[in-house]
Amino acid sequence: MAIGKCASQRPYTERDSIKLTVEGEPVEQVSNFVFLGANISGDGTIDRDLDIRIQSANGAFHQL
């Protein structure tokens, strides 16, 4: 496993974070990540994903 390419999604609260290691190396904990083009958030909402998609569409529209 390439530890440099791994990340763990931390729970919604910092209080609930865990210390995850692989072969003695700590795994980075993130609150959001992109998987198959969708932004996955730690709190389970799609607000961030929608914002990104709207900004992308606005940028493409203004280039026309």
All heavy atoms as TSV, in Angstrom:
chain	resi	resn	atom	element	x	y	z
A	1	MET	N	N	0.848	-1.167	0.000
A	1	MET	CA	C	0.000	0.000	0.000
A	1	MET	C	C	0.893	1.230	0.000
A	1	MET	O	O	1.823	1.329	0.797
A	1	MET	CB	C	-0.901	-0.030	1.240
A	1	MET	CG	C	-1.804	1.145	1.347
A	1	MET	SD	S	-2.827	1.166	2.838
A	1	MET	CE	C	-3.947	-0.155	2.506
A	2	ALA	N	N	0.619	2.163	-0.876
A	2	ALA	CA	C	1.380	3.414	-0.944
A	2	ALA	C	C	0.792	4.401	0.052
A	2	ALA	O	O	-0.233	5.024	-0.210
A	2	ALA	CB	C	1.340	3.973	-2.355
A	3	ILE	N	N	1.425	4.536	1.198
A	3	ILE	CA	C	0.890	5.376	2.261
A	3	ILE	C	C	0.779	6.837	1.842
A	3	ILE	O	O	-0.099	7.559	2.297
A	3	ILE	CB	C	1.729	5.233	3.555
A	3	ILE	CG1	C	0.995	5.840	4.748
A	3	ILE	CG2	C	3.082	5.861	3.397
A	3	ILE	CD1	C	-0.234	5.119	5.133
A	4	GLY	N	N	1.615	7.280	0.917
A	4	GLY	CA	C	1.547	8.657	0.448
A	4	GLY	C	C	0.289	8.965	-0.346
A	4	GLY	O	O	-0.091	10.116	-0.496
A	5	LYS	N	N	-0.367	7.933	-0.857
A	5	LYS	CA	C	-1.584	8.125	-1.647
A	5	LYS	C	C	-2.839	7.803	-0.855
A	5	LYS	O	O	-3.936	7.806	-1.405
A	5	LYS	CB	C	-1.546	7.236	-2.888
A	5	LYS	CG	C	-0.436	7.601	-3.845
A	5	LYS	CD	C	-0.476	6.717	-5.061
A	5	LYS	CE	C	0.600	7.095	-6.051
A	5	LYS	NZ	N	0.553	6.254	-7.235
A	6	CYS	N	N	-2.691	7.492	0.424
A	6	CYS	CA	C	-3.827	7.086	1.252
A	6	CYS	C	C	-4.299	8.230	2.132
A	6	CYS	O	O	-3.520	9.074	2.547
A	6	CYS	CB	C	-3.444	5.916	2.147
A	6	CYS	SG	S	-3.041	4.434	1.253
A	7	ALA	N	N	-5.581	8.228	2.416
A	7	ALA	CA	C	-6.166	9.184	3.348
A	7	ALA	C	C	-7.374	8.529	3.990
A	7	ALA	O	O	-7.997	7.636	3.418
A	7	ALA	CB	C	-6.580	10.469	2.647
A	8	SER	N	N	-7.675	8.964	5.178
A	8	SER	CA	C	-8.833	8.464	5.909
A	8	SER	C	C	-9.776	9.630	6.128
A	8	SER	O	O	-9.334	10.733	6.459
A	8	SER	CB	C	-8.368	7.888	7.248
A	8	SER	OG	O	-9.455	7.644	8.097
A	9	GLN	N	N	-11.054	9.393	5.938
A	9	GLN	CA	C	-12.005	10.476	6.180
A	9	GLN	C	C	-12.323	10.486	7.659
A	9	GLN	O	O	-12.799	9.503	8.217
A	9	GLN	CB	C	-13.276	10.292	5.370
A	9	GLN	CG	C	-14.199	11.479	5.493
A	9	GLN	CD	C	-15.369	11.388	4.544
A	9	GLN	OE1	O	-15.664	10.332	4.017
A	9	GLN	NE2	N	-16.040	12.492	4.331
A	10	ARG	N	N	-12.040	11.635	8.286
A	10	ARG	CA	C	-12.284	11.721	9.723
A	10	ARG	C	C	-13.763	11.946	9.985
A	10	ARG	O	O	-14.482	12.482	9.156
A	10	ARG	CB	C	-11.430	12.808	10.355
A	10	ARG	CG	C	-11.848	14.200	10.027
A	10	ARG	CD	C	-11.058	15.208	10.855
A	10	ARG	NE	N	-11.185	16.495	10.231
A	10	ARG	CZ	C	-10.197	17.159	9.676
A	10	ARG	NH1	N	-8.996	16.656	9.687
A	10	ARG	NH2	N	-10.407	18.325	9.113
A	11	PRO	N	N	-14.186	11.537	11.158
A	11	PRO	CA	C	-15.587	11.771	11.525
A	11	PRO	C	C	-15.899	13.257	11.554
A	11	PRO	O	O	-15.001	14.102	11.507
A	11	PRO	CB	C	-15.680	11.166	12.929
A	11	PRO	CG	C	-14.548	10.207	13.018
A	11	PRO	CD	C	-13.461	10.783	12.151
A	12	TYR	N	N	-17.154	13.570	11.682
A	12	TYR	CA	C	-17.630	14.952	11.613
A	12	TYR	C	C	-16.985	15.849	12.667
A	12	TYR	O	O	-16.711	17.000	12.423
A	12	TYR	CB	C	-19.147	14.973	11.747
A	12	TYR	CG	C	-19.761	16.340	11.607
A	12	TYR	CD1	C	-19.583	17.088	10.449
A	12	TYR	CD2	C	-20.499	16.901	12.628
A	12	TYR	CE1	C	-20.131	18.344	10.306
A	12	TYR	CE2	C	-21.059	18.156	12.494
A	12	TYR	CZ	C	-20.874	18.875	11.341
A	12	TYR	OH	O	-21.417	20.119	11.206
A	13	THR	N	N	-16.719	15.331	13.847
A	13	THR	CA	C	-16.129	16.147	14.904
A	13	THR	C	C	-14.674	15.782	15.112
A	13	THR	O	O	-14.282	14.631	14.964
A	13	THR	CB	C	-16.884	15.955	16.234
A	13	THR	OG1	O	-16.807	14.587	16.617
A	13	THR	CG2	C	-18.345	16.341	16.112
A	14	GLU	N	N	-13.863	16.769	15.471
A	14	GLU	CA	C	-12.448	16.531	15.764
A	14	GLU	C	C	-12.300	15.611	16.975
A	14	GLU	O	O	-11.376	14.836	17.069
A	14	GLU	CB	C	-11.741	17.863	16.046
A	14	GLU	CG	C	-11.493	18.693	14.822
A	14	GLU	CD	C	-10.407	18.111	13.938
A	14	GLU	OE1	O	-9.466	17.493	14.453
A	14	GLU	OE2	O	-10.514	18.282	12.723
A	15	ARG	N	N	-13.232	15.711	17.900
A	15	ARG	CA	C	-13.186	14.922	19.127
A	15	ARG	C	C	-13.194	13.430	18.818
A	15	ARG	O	O	-12.595	12.639	19.528
A	15	ARG	CB	C	-14.390	15.310	19.993
A	15	ARG	CG	C	-14.550	14.541	21.267
A	15	ARG	CD	C	-15.761	15.058	22.049
A	15	ARG	NE	N	-17.000	15.062	21.308
A	15	ARG	CZ	C	-17.817	14.007	21.189
A	15	ARG	NH1	N	-17.502	12.869	21.736
A	15	ARG	NH2	N	-18.939	14.105	20.513
A	16	ASP	N	N	-13.842	13.036	17.730
A	16	ASP	CA	C	-13.990	11.633	17.389
A	16	ASP	C	C	-12.882	11.120	16.463
A	16	ASP	O	O	-12.954	9.999	16.002
A	16	ASP	CB	C	-15.337	11.385	16.696
A	16	ASP	CG	C	-16.504	11.653	17.623
A	16	ASP	OD1	O	-16.333	11.513	18.844
A	16	ASP	OD2	O	-17.577	12.003	17.118
A	17	SER	N	N	-11.852	11.928	16.186
A	17	SER	CA	C	-10.810	11.488	15.258
A	17	SER	C	C	-10.032	10.319	15.859
A	17	SER	O	O	-9.912	10.179	17.079
A	17	SER	CB	C	-9.876	12.633	14.884
A	17	SER	OG	O	-9.160	13.048	16.008
A	18	ILE	N	N	-9.502	9.483	14.987
A	18	ILE	CA	C	-8.755	8.306	15.412
A	18	ILE	C	C	-7.335	8.392	14.878
A	18	ILE	O	O	-7.056	9.112	13.930
A	18	ILE	CB	C	-9.426	7.003	14.920
A	18	ILE	CG1	C	-9.532	7.012	13.399
A	18	ILE	CG2	C	-10.775	6.811	15.556
A	18	ILE	CD1	C	-9.984	5.707	12.810
A	19	LYS	N	N	-6.433	7.684	15.518
A	19	LYS	CA	C	-5.048	7.616	15.068
A	19	LYS	C	C	-4.893	6.328	14.271
A	19	LYS	O	O	-4.831	5.244	14.828
A	19	LYS	CB	C	-4.085	7.618	16.260
A	19	LYS	CG	C	-4.244	8.806	17.173
A	19	LYS	CD	C	-3.883	10.089	16.466
A	19	LYS	CE	C	-4.025	11.259	17.423
A	19	LYS	NZ	N	-4.242	12.513	16.790
A	20	LEU	N	N	-4.853	6.439	12.948
A	20	LEU	CA	C	-4.761	5.289	12.063
A	20	LEU	C	C	-3.353	5.237	11.483
A	20	LEU	O	O	-2.847	6.233	10.973
A	20	LEU	CB	C	-5.789	5.420	10.940
A	20	LEU	CG	C	-5.850	4.292	9.923
A	20	LEU	CD1	C	-6.261	2.991	10.602
A	20	LEU	CD2	C	-6.842	4.635	8.825
A	21	THR	N	N	-2.716	4.067	11.580
A	21	THR	CA	C	-1.376	3.902	11.019
A	21	THR	C	C	-1.347	2.664	10.133
A	21	THR	O	O	-2.084	1.708	10.352
A	21	THR	CB	C	-0.308	3.754	12.115
A	21	THR	OG1	O	-0.600	2.598	12.891
A	21	THR	CG2	C	-0.256	4.964	13.017
A	22	VAL	N	N	-0.481	2.710	9.115
A	22	VAL	CA	C	-0.233	1.567	8.238
A	22	VAL	C	C	1.270	1.342	8.243
A	22	VAL	O	O	2.030	2.251	7.887
A	22	VAL	CB	C	-0.747	1.831	6.802
A	22	VAL	CG1	C	-0.357	0.702	5.880
A	22	VAL	CG2	C	-2.252	2.032	6.795
A	23	GLU	N	N	1.666	0.174	8.698
A	23	GLU	CA	C	3.087	-0.169	8.805
A	23	GLU	C	C	3.854	0.892	9.581
A	23	GLU	O	O	4.957	1.291	9.223
A	23	GLU	CB	C	3.697	-0.394	7.425
A	23	GLU	CG	C	3.086	-1.565	6.690
A	23	GLU	CD	C	3.647	-1.768	5.299
A	23	GLU	OE1	O	4.543	-0.993	4.878
A	23	GLU	OE2	O	3.190	-2.710	4.631
A	24	GLY	N	N	3.235	1.409	10.638
A	24	GLY	CA	C	3.874	2.388	11.497
A	24	GLY	C	C	3.807	3.827	11.024
A	24	GLY	O	O	4.195	4.741	11.738
A	25	GLU	N	N	3.316	4.068	9.821
A	25	GLU	CA	C	3.205	5.421	9.274
A	25	GLU	C	C	1.786	5.944	9.485
A	25	GLU	O	O	0.821	5.248	9.197
A	25	GLU	CB	C	3.519	5.420	7.774
A	25	GLU	CG	C	4.936	5.031	7.431
A	25	GLU	CD	C	5.930	6.091	7.878
A	25	GLU	OE1	O	5.617	7.303	7.762
A	25	GLU	OE2	O	7.004	5.705	8.339
A	26	PRO	N	N	1.649	7.176	9.982
A	26	PRO	CA	C	0.300	7.727	10.179
A	26	PRO	C	C	-0.390	8.007	8.843
A	26	PRO	O	O	0.238	8.427	7.881
A	26	PRO	CB	C	0.556	9.030	10.938
A	26	PRO	CG	C	1.958	9.392	10.607
A	26	PRO	CD	C	2.695	8.102	10.370
A	27	VAL	N	N	-1.684	7.752	8.811
A	27	VAL	CA	C	-2.497	8.011	7.620
A	27	VAL	C	C	-3.157	9.373	7.794
A	27	VAL	O	O	-3.718	9.682	8.839
A	27	VAL	CB	C	-3.572	6.915	7.435
A	27	VAL	CG1	C	-4.489	7.227	6.274
A	27	VAL	CG2	C	-2.919	5.557	7.255
A	28	GLU	N	N	-3.047	10.212	6.752
A	28	GLU	CA	C	-3.638	11.551	6.786
A	28	GLU	C	C	-5.154	11.451	6.946
A	28	GLU	O	O	-5.809	10.636	6.305
A	28	GLU	CB	C	-3.305	12.282	5.492
A	28	GLU	CG	C	-3.943	13.647	5.386
A	28	GLU	CD	C	-3.763	14.266	4.013
A	28	GLU	OE1	O	-3.325	13.581	3.083
A	28	GLU	OE2	O	-4.083	15.450	3.895
A	29	GLN	N	N	-5.706	12.301	7.804
A	29	GLN	CA	C	-7.151	12.352	7.977
A	29	GLN	C	C	-7.672	13.624	7.327
A	29	GLN	O	O	-7.163	14.710	7.579
A	29	GLN	CB	C	-7.528	12.311	9.451
A	29	GLN	CG	C	-7.257	10.961	10.069
A	29	GLN	CD	C	-7.886	10.838	11.442
A	29	GLN	OE1	O	-8.331	11.811	12.035
A	29	GLN	NE2	N	-7.929	9.635	11.936
A	30	VAL	N	N	-8.667	13.480	6.475
A	30	VAL	CA	C	-9.243	14.601	5.748
A	30	VAL	C	C	-10.735	14.696	6.034
A	30	VAL	O	O	-11.374	13.712	6.405
A	30	VAL	CB	C	-9.005	14.460	4.228
A	30	VAL	CG1	C	-7.521	14.496	3.908
A	30	VAL	CG2	C	-9.621	13.189	3.685
A	31	SER	N	N	-11.292	15.889	5.866
A	31	SER	CA	C	-12.731	16.048	6.081
A	31	SER	C	C	-13.509	15.908	4.779
A	31	SER	O	O	-14.669	15.521	4.794
A	31	SER	CB	C	-13.036	17.392	6.728
A	31	SER	OG	O	-12.546	18.432	5.922
A	32	ASN	N	N	-12.878	16.200	3.642
A	32	ASN	CA	C	-13.507	16.072	2.322
A	32	ASN	C	C	-12.519	15.421	1.372
A	32	ASN	O	O	-11.312	15.619	1.509
A	32	ASN	CB	C	-13.872	17.434	1.738
A	32	ASN	CG	C	-14.897	18.155	2.563
A	32	ASN	OD1	O	-15.822	17.564	3.077
A	32	ASN	ND2	N	-14.728	19.451	2.698
A	33	PHE	N	N	-13.033	14.663	0.407
A	33	PHE	CA	C	-12.186	14.129	-0.645
A	33	PHE	C	C	-13.014	13.895	-1.891
A	33	PHE	O	O	-14.238	13.869	-1.841
A	33	PHE	CB	C	-11.455	12.847	-0.216
A	33	PHE	CG	C	-12.360	11.662	0.019
A	33	PHE	CD1	C	-12.588	10.742	-0.974
A	33	PHE	CD2	C	-12.951	11.471	1.250
A	33	PHE	CE1	C	-13.415	9.655	-0.768
A	33	PHE	CE2	C	-13.780	10.384	1.478
A	33	PHE	CZ	C	-14.004	9.466	0.460
A	34	VAL	N	N	-12.339	13.767	-3.031
A	34	VAL	CA	C	-13.022	13.550	-4.304
A	34	VAL	C	C	-12.900	12.079	-4.667
A	34	VAL	O	O	-11.812	11.507	-4.657
A	34	VAL	CB	C	-12.409	14.427	-5.414
A	34	VAL	CG1	C	-13.072	14.134	-6.739
A	34	VAL	CG2	C	-12.554	15.891	-5.053
A	35	PHE	N	N	-14.043	11.448	-4.954
A	35	PHE	CA	C	-14.091	10.042	-5.349
A	35	PHE	C	C	-14.985	9.923	-6.565
A	35	PHE	O	O	-16.158	10.292	-6.501
A	35	PHE	CB	C	-14.623	9.181	-4.202
A	35	PHE	CG	C	-14.667	7.722	-4.523
A	35	PHE	CD1	C	-13.501	6.990	-4.608
A	35	PHE	CD2	C	-15.870	7.087	-4.750
A	35	PHE	CE1	C	-13.534	5.641	-4.906
A	35	PHE	CE2	C	-15.917	5.748	-5.048
A	35	PHE	CZ	C	-14.738	5.019	-5.128
A	36	LEU	N	N	-14.426	9.460	-7.670
A	36	LEU	CA	C	-15.163	9.306	-8.933
A	36	LEU	C	C	-15.872	10.601	-9.337
A	36	LEU	O	O	-17.010	10.598	-9.793
A	36	LEU	CB	C	-16.163	8.153	-8.846
A	36	LEU	CG	C	-15.563	6.766	-8.617
A	36	LEU	CD1	C	-16.677	5.722	-8.480
A	36	LEU	CD2	C	-14.635	6.381	-9.762
A	37	GLY	N	N	-15.190	11.720	-9.117
A	37	GLY	CA	C	-15.726	13.008	-9.542
A	37	GLY	C	C	-16.690	13.667	-8.580
A	37	GLY	O	O	-17.110	14.793	-8.797
A	38	ALA	N	N	-17.040	12.999	-7.498
A	38	ALA	CA	C	-17.960	13.578	-6.521
A	38	ALA	C	C	-17.196	13.963	-5.265
A	38	ALA	O	O	-16.333	13.220	-4.804
A	38	ALA	CB	C	-19.070	12.591	-6.168
A	39	ASN	N	N	-17.508	15.110	-4.700
A	39	ASN	CA	C	-16.867	15.569	-3.481
A	39	ASN	C	C	-17.598	14.948	-2.302
A	39	ASN	O	O	-18.774	15.229	-2.080
A	39	ASN	CB	C	-16.908	17.099	-3.411
A	39	ASN	CG	C	-16.020	17.638	-2.335
A	39	ASN	OD1	O	-16.234	17.353	-1.164
A	39	ASN	ND2	N	-15.030	18.402	-2.728
A	40	ILE	N	N	-16.910	14.113	-1.547
A	40	ILE	CA	C	-17.491	13.426	-0.397
A	40	ILE	C	C	-17.131	14.222	0.852
A	40	ILE	O	O	-15.960	14.455	1.134
A	40	ILE	CB	C	-16.939	11.989	-0.263
A	40	ILE	CG1	C	-17.042	11.229	-1.584
A	40	ILE	CG2	C	-17.608	11.260	0.883
A	40	ILE	CD1	C	-18.444	11.011	-2.078
A	41	SER	N	N	-18.136	14.667	1.606
A	41	SER	CA	C	-17.880	15.464	2.805
A	41	SER	C	C	-18.068	14.616	4.059
A	41	SER	O	O	-18.820	13.646	4.068
A	41	SER	CB	C	-18.802	16.678	2.858
A	41	SER	OG	O	-20.133	16.268	2.994
A	42	GLY	N	N	-17.377	15.012	5.107
A	42	GLY	CA	C	-17.427	14.271	6.360
A	42	GLY	C	C	-18.755	14.376	7.079
A	42	GLY	O	O	-19.099	13.503	7.871
A	43	ASP	N	N	-19.514	15.424	6.813
A	43	ASP	CA	C	-20.790	15.593	7.513
A	43	ASP	C	C	-21.976	14.976	6.767
A	43	ASP	O	O	-23.103	15.048	7.218
A	43	ASP	CB	C	-21.052	17.063	7.819
A	43	ASP	CG	C	-21.149	17.919	6.576
A	43	ASP	OD1	O	-20.998	17.388	5.468
A	43	ASP	OD2	O	-21.374	19.136	6.724
A	44	GLY	N	N	-21.709	14.399	5.610
A	44	GLY	CA	C	-22.768	13.697	4.878
A	44	GLY	C	C	-23.635	14.567	3.990
A	44	GLY	O	O	-24.600	14.078	3.415
A	45	THR	N	N	-23.317	15.849	3.867
A	45	THR	CA	C	-24.118	16.720	3.009
A	45	THR	C	C	-23.486	16.819	1.624
A	45	THR	O	O	-22.330	16.473	1.432
A	45	THR	CB	C	-24.230	18.142	3.593
A	45	THR	OG1	O	-22.932	18.727	3.647
A	45	THR	CG2	C	-24.846	18.118	4.978
A	46	ILE	N	N	-24.256	17.301	0.667
A	46	ILE	CA	C	-23.749	17.451	-0.694
A	46	ILE	C	C	-23.529	18.921	-1.047
A	46	ILE	O	O	-23.285	19.251	-2.201
A	46	ILE	CB	C	-24.704	16.804	-1.720
A	46	ILE	CG1	C	-26.082	17.467	-1.679
A	46	ILE	CG2	C	-24.790	15.316	-1.507
A	46	ILE	CD1	C	-26.981	17.070	-2.825
A	47	ASP	N	N	-23.591	19.794	-0.045
A	47	ASP	CA	C	-23.462	21.238	-0.288
A	47	ASP	C	C	-22.157	21.582	-0.981
A	47	ASP	O	O	-22.142	22.341	-1.946
A	47	ASP	CB	C	-23.572	22.015	1.020
A	47	ASP	CG	C	-24.939	21.881	1.669
A	47	ASP	OD1	O	-25.894	21.527	0.944
A	47	ASP	OD2	O	-25.045	22.112	2.887
A	48	ARG	N	N	-21.046	21.068	-0.508
A	48	ARG	CA	C	-19.746	21.374	-1.095
A	48	ARG	C	C	-19.673	20.867	-2.533
A	48	ARG	O	O	-19.165	21.547	-3.416
A	48	ARG	CB	C	-18.631	20.768	-0.235
A	48	ARG	CG	C	-17.255	21.001	-0.771
A	48	ARG	CD	C	-16.829	22.445	-0.545
A	48	ARG	NE	N	-15.475	22.599	-1.063
A	48	ARG	CZ	C	-15.067	23.616	-1.788
A	48	ARG	NH1	N	-15.880	24.604	-2.045
A	48	ARG	NH2	N	-13.846	23.676	-2.240
A	49	ASP	N	N	-20.195	19.668	-2.782
A	49	ASP	CA	C	-20.188	19.103	-4.129
A	49	ASP	C	C	-21.012	19.969	-5.077
A	49	ASP	O	O	-20.586	20.243	-6.197
A	49	ASP	CB	C	-20.722	17.672	-4.107
A	49	ASP	CG	C	-20.522	16.954	-5.427
A	49	ASP	OD1	O	-19.407	17.031	-5.978
A	49	ASP	OD2	O	-21.474	16.313	-5.905
A	50	LEU	N	N	-22.157	20.431	-4.623
A	50	LEU	CA	C	-23.000	21.300	-5.458
A	50	LEU	C	C	-22.311	22.619	-5.749
A	50	LEU	O	O	-22.356	23.117	-6.883
A	50	LEU	CB	C	-24.349	21.549	-4.786
A	50	LEU	CG	C	-25.308	20.369	-4.774
A	50	LEU	CD1	C	-26.568	20.711	-3.992
A	50	LEU	CD2	C	-25.658	19.937	-6.176
A	51	ASP	N	N	-21.655	23.202	-4.734
A	51	ASP	CA	C	-20.933	24.463	-4.952
A	51	ASP	C	C	-19.850	24.297	-6.006
A	51	ASP	O	O	-19.690	25.160	-6.882
A	51	ASP	CB	C	-20.305	24.956	-3.646
A	51	ASP	CG	C	-21.338	25.459	-2.654
A	51	ASP	OD1	O	-22.478	25.756	-3.076
A	51	ASP	OD2	O	-20.996	25.550	-1.457
A	52	ILE	N	N	-19.101	23.224	-5.940
A	52	ILE	CA	C	-18.032	22.973	-6.913
A	52	ILE	C	C	-18.605	22.812	-8.315
A	52	ILE	O	O	-18.079	23.363	-9.282
A	52	ILE	CB	C	-17.216	21.736	-6.501
A	52	ILE	CG1	C	-16.408	22.052	-5.242
A	52	ILE	CG2	C	-16.292	21.278	-7.621
A	52	ILE	CD1	C	-15.757	20.840	-4.616
A	53	ARG	N	N	-19.687	22.075	-8.444
A	53	ARG	CA	C	-20.294	21.860	-9.760
A	53	ARG	C	C	-20.862	23.156	-10.341
A	53	ARG	O	O	-20.747	23.424	-11.536
A	53	ARG	CB	C	-21.370	20.788	-9.679
A	53	ARG	CG	C	-20.793	19.410	-9.453
A	53	ARG	CD	C	-21.894	18.374	-9.252
A	53	ARG	NE	N	-21.335	17.104	-8.913
A	53	ARG	CZ	C	-21.282	16.061	-9.743
A	53	ARG	NH1	N	-21.765	16.168	-10.959
A	53	ARG	NH2	N	-20.751	14.924	-9.343
A	54	ILE	N	N	-21.469	23.979	-9.500
A	54	ILE	CA	C	-22.025	25.252	-9.961
A	54	ILE	C	C	-20.907	26.190	-10.406
A	54	ILE	O	O	-21.012	26.849	-11.451
A	54	ILE	CB	C	-22.901	25.897	-8.869
A	54	ILE	CG1	C	-24.189	25.083	-8.703
A	54	ILE	CG2	C	-23.217	27.363	-9.186
A	54	ILE	CD1	C	-25.023	25.460	-7.497
A	55	GLN	N	N	-19.822	26.251	-9.639
A	55	GLN	CA	C	-18.684	27.090	-10.021
A	55	GLN	C	C	-18.074	26.624	-11.335
A	55	GLN	O	O	-17.699	27.436	-12.187
A	55	GLN	CB	C	-17.623	27.078	-8.922
A	55	GLN	CG	C	-18.029	27.841	-7.695
A	55	GLN	CD	C	-17.010	27.683	-6.573
A	55	GLN	OE1	O	-15.976	27.061	-6.720
A	55	GLN	NE2	N	-17.336	28.272	-5.423
A	56	SER	N	N	-17.986	25.328	-11.521
A	56	SER	CA	C	-17.437	24.771	-12.753
A	56	SER	C	C	-18.330	25.128	-13.947
A	56	SER	O	O	-17.851	25.507	-15.021
A	56	SER	CB	C	-17.293	23.259	-12.629
A	56	SER	OG	O	-16.817	22.702	-13.798
A	57	ALA	N	N	-19.628	25.009	-13.769
A	57	ALA	CA	C	-20.572	25.348	-14.837
A	57	ALA	C	C	-20.530	26.836	-15.150
A	57	ALA	O	O	-20.578	27.228	-16.325
A	57	ALA	CB	C	-21.991	24.930	-14.447
A	58	ASN	N	N	-20.430	27.675	-14.129
A	58	ASN	CA	C	-20.322	29.123	-14.348
A	58	ASN	C	C	-19.079	29.457	-15.147
A	58	ASN	O	O	-19.121	30.285	-16.066
A	58	ASN	CB	C	-20.280	29.873	-13.017
A	58	ASN	CG	C	-21.645	30.223	-12.509
A	58	ASN	OD1	O	-22.610	30.215	-13.258
A	58	ASN	ND2	N	-21.725	30.525	-11.230
A	59	GLY	N	N	-17.965	28.833	-14.814
A	59	GLY	CA	C	-16.724	29.074	-15.532
A	59	GLY	C	C	-16.837	28.677	-16.989
A	59	GLY	O	O	-16.384	29.386	-17.894
A	60	ALA	N	N	-17.455	27.527	-17.237
A	60	ALA	CA	C	-17.615	27.048	-18.626
A	60	ALA	C	C	-18.566	27.968	-19.397
A	60	ALA	O	O	-18.343	28.260	-20.566
A	60	ALA	CB	C	-18.150	25.617	-18.619
A	61	PHE	N	N	-19.618	28.428	-18.747
A	61	PHE	CA	C	-20.580	29.304	-19.400
A	61	PHE	C	C	-19.956	30.638	-19.799
A	61	PHE	O	O	-20.202	31.157	-20.889
A	61	PHE	CB	C	-21.778	29.537	-18.470
A	61	PHE	CG	C	-22.846	30.398	-19.076
A	61	PHE	CD1	C	-23.703	29.916	-20.056
A	61	PHE	CD2	C	-23.002	31.712	-18.665
A	61	PHE	CE1	C	-24.674	30.712	-20.618
A	61	PHE	CE2	C	-23.980	32.524	-19.206
A	61	PHE	CZ	C	-24.817	32.010	-20.193
A	62	HIS	N	N	-19.125	31.181	-18.910
A	62	HIS	CA	C	-18.506	32.480	-19.182
A	62	HIS	C	C	-17.421	32.402	-20.258
A	62	HIS	O	O	-17.054	33.411	-20.825
A	62	HIS	CB	C	-17.957	33.100	-17.916
A	62	HIS	CG	C	-19.031	33.600	-17.001
A	62	HIS	ND1	N	-19.823	34.690	-17.317
A	62	HIS	CD2	C	-19.473	33.163	-15.801
A	62	HIS	CE1	C	-20.684	34.886	-16.349
A	62	HIS	NE2	N	-20.505	33.982	-15.417
A	63	GLN	N	N	-16.944	31.210	-20.548
A	63	GLN	CA	C	-15.949	31.049	-21.609
A	63	GLN	C	C	-16.595	30.987	-22.981
A	63	GLN	O	O	-15.895	31.066	-23.989
A	63	GLN	CB	C	-15.115	29.796	-21.383
A	63	GLN	CG	C	-14.134	29.930	-20.241
A	63	GLN	CD	C	-13.293	28.703	-20.065
A	63	GLN	OE1	O	-13.498	27.681	-20.719
A	63	GLN	NE2	N	-12.320	28.774	-19.172
A	64	LEU	N	N	-17.895	30.845	-23.032
A	64	LEU	CA	C	-18.596	30.778	-24.326
A	64	LEU	C	C	-18.599	32.107	-25.031
A	64	LEU	O	O	-18.549	33.144	-24.544
A	64	LEU	CB	C	-20.029	30.296	-24.136
A	64	LEU	CG	C	-20.177	28.873	-23.643
A	64	LEU	CD1	C	-21.666	28.566	-23.421
A	64	LEU	CD2	C	-19.618	27.885	-24.632
